[in-house]
Amino acid sequence: MEKLVVLGLLLTIGGLGGLGWCIAQGFRIRRAALPATEIHARLQRLVAINLASVALAALGLALLIAGMML
């Protein structure tokens, strides 16, 4: 059970780190003087990474709760 809690904690921290990275990248893209098509392409990629980070954090929280309940 402890391994499940530790794994859940690591996944949650990784997901939250990914979300923080996405926020930082979003601000960098916003400040950059790029053409609209380039900004759109970068934001499309960033949205995919953002969704993956949210999914990773949610999976980690689910594992964390399951480990605590068992």
Secondary structure by P-SEA (a helix, b strand, c coil): caaaaaaaaaaaaaaaaaaaaaaaaaaaaaaccccaaaaaaaaaaaaaaaaaaaaaaaaaaaaaaaaaac
